[in-house]
Amino acid sequence: MAVINRIAGFAEEMAGWRRHLHAHPELGLECHETAAYLVARLREFGITEIEEGIAQSGVVALIEGQGEGPTIGLRADVDALPIAETTGAPHASTVPGRMHACGHDGHSAMLLGAAKYLAETRNFTGRVALIFQPAEEGPGGAQPMVDAGIMDRYGITQVYALHTAPGVPEGTFHTTPGPIMASVDTVHIDITGQGGHGAMPHDARDPVVAACGMVQAIQTIVSRNNYALDDLVISITQIHTGSADNVIPGTAYVNGTVRTFDKEVRAMVRRRLEEIVAGQAASYGVDAVLRYEEGYPPTVNDPEKTAFAARVAATVAGEEAVFANGDRLMGSEDFAAMLEARPGAFLFLGQGEGPGLHQPGFDFNDAVAPVGASFFARLVEEAQPAG
């Protein structure tokens, strides 16, 4: 791998930053101690133009290059998850019930590594905007940061992000032009019937059978309403009702998730859910209310920027380690909001074998941090070359 020598030289320092962040996880938009730690490191690098408190705890830091030019944005997410860690690592979470189980500590460390190098060398024109974003795991920090005006205020013309990928060969890059991750919507159905004795169902209006009927009918949206080549997943994941074997309950609750890459498919699903819930409720003689919450939109890579990012990745990892037309995933990512605001690309960086994301035994592989930091640095130098 053609990792930048200077970045390889402070790999242990990057591991130290990452392990500190891992030991002190914060959730959602309330990542204030994390932000303070990141800002302290940025100031140590000689970076002085820093805006804090965006979307409560987001940070944008600017590094000036040599002469006039555009601004390129590099984003790292910083929040953790409400999971109890089981790694047993010396740097394991010190906060019960919280851990960095999605690699955001590693993402932040890689961006810090690139920041240190770029602040030293400044071998680029224009500016680079380092975006440290909270709440990727929810409720979403990318859109509030965009809404706060960071793209316009700093003149960001393109934006990029990396995400660690466990179970994928170490140091390899994976991306694809166009949609790479799905939208994520949440379905809530509240059903109200009439409770009664389990031995006398004729005197009740049973929400249990209504819930079962709705769940079965909802599955036909994928098989009978959607074009087979348009990716769509609808998973009903919760049904809550009842308290005893001989009591017909009065209410039931159904919950699930919808994933797709297409706005028209997304709209079709919502319409069909409304029709199914209303129709099934009438069929079973119950009342039902659908609450449909639209979450992150699809993450859509700009084809030109994706090809550029893949070329840059090849200079770091070698052409054989870059897969630029890979599969898209049904998971979601709120970096989508930044890609809706500006063209750019989202890439995965393989970290080798080990527990997967959102698992209590997951830990970021520090060996790939110099690879990611070198990619970010080369991205800036290639996009906005000096001289």
C-alpha positions, 0 to 999 in steps of 0.5 A, a space after each residue: 500500500 502506498 500509505 503516505 509516509 508521514 501519516 504512517 509515522 504517526 499511526 500510533 498517535 492515531 490509535 491513541 486518539 481512536 482509543 480515547 474516543 472509544 473509551 468515552 462514547 457519547 450518543 446522538 446529538 449530545 457529543 460535547 466531550 467528543 467534540 471538545 477532544 477533537 477540537 483540542 487535537 485540531 488546535 494542536 495541529 495549528 488549525 484555528 478556524 473552527 466552528 463548534 456547536 453546529 447541530 448541538 455538537 457538530 464541528 467544522 474546521 477549515 484548513 487553508 491551502 496555497 492560494 485561491 480555490 474551492 473548498 472540499 468537504 471531508 466528513 466523519 461521524 462521531 457518535 456511539 450506540 446504546 450497546 453494552 461492550 463485550 470486547 474486554 479491550 484495555 480501551 473498552 467503553 468506560 460508560 455502561 451501556 454505550 460503545 462505539 460499535 459502528 467504527 465512528 471512533 475510527 472514522 474520527 481518528 482517520 479524519 484527524 490523521 488527514 487533518 494533521 498531515 494537511 495542516 503541516 503540508 498544505 499542498 493544495 489550493 483553496 480550502 478543506 472543510 473537516 466535518 465532524 458530525 454527531 447523531 448518525 445513528 439517530 436522530 440524524 446530524 447530517 441534515 441539521 448541519 446542512 440546514 445550519 448552512 455549512 455547505 454555503 457558508 464555507 463554499 463546499 463544492 464536493 463532499 466525501 466520507 468513509 465507513 469501516 467495513 468488518 468482514 471485508 479484506 483489510 485495506 480494500 475500498 468498496 463503492 459504487 456510482 449512484 445509490 449505494 445505501 437505501 432510504 430508511 422509513 419507520 412504520 407504526 400501526 396502532 390498532 384499537 378493537 374491543 377486548 373480551 373473554 378468550 372463550 367468547 370472541 364473538 363479543 369482542 373485536 379482536 386486534 390480534 387477528 387484525 394485526 396478523 392480517 395486516 402483516 400478511 397483507 403488507 408482505 404482498 407490497 414487495 411481491 405484488 405491487 413492486 417491480 421485481 428489479 426495483 430493490 425494496 425491503 419491508 420488514 415487520 419487526 414488532 407486534 405487541 399485544 395481549 397479557 393472558 391466554 384467556 383475554 382478548 386484548 383491546 389494542 395491538 401495535 405493529 412496527 417495521 422498517 421500509 428500505 428502498 433506493 427510489 423515491 417513487 417506490 417509497 411513495 408507492 409503499 406509503 400509499 399501499 400501507 395506508 390502503 392496506 391498514 384501512 382495508 384490513 381494519 374495516 375487514 376485521 371491524 377494528 380501528 387502525 392508525 398508520 404513522 409513517 415516519 420518513 427517515 434518511 433518504 437514499 445515499 446516492 453517489 455522484 458517478 463522476 466523483 465516485 470514479 475520481 474517489 476510486 482513482 485516488 483510492 487506487 493510489 493508496 491501496 493499489 488498483 487490485 484493492 479498489 472495487 468501484 462498481 460494487 453492490 449497493 446495500 439495504 442499510 442506511 446512512 445519513 451522509 445522504 443529506 450531504 450528498 443531496 446538498 453537494 456532489 461527492 461519494 461514500 466509500 467503505 474501507 475493509 478492516 478485516 475479519 471480526 465481529 460485525 457492526 452494531 455488535 457488542 464485540 466489535 472494535 475498529 482495526 487501528 491498522 487501517 487508520 493510516 490507509 483511510 487518512 492517506 485516502 482523505 489527504 490524497 483526495 484533497 491534493 488530487 482534487 485541488 492540486 497546488 502548483 
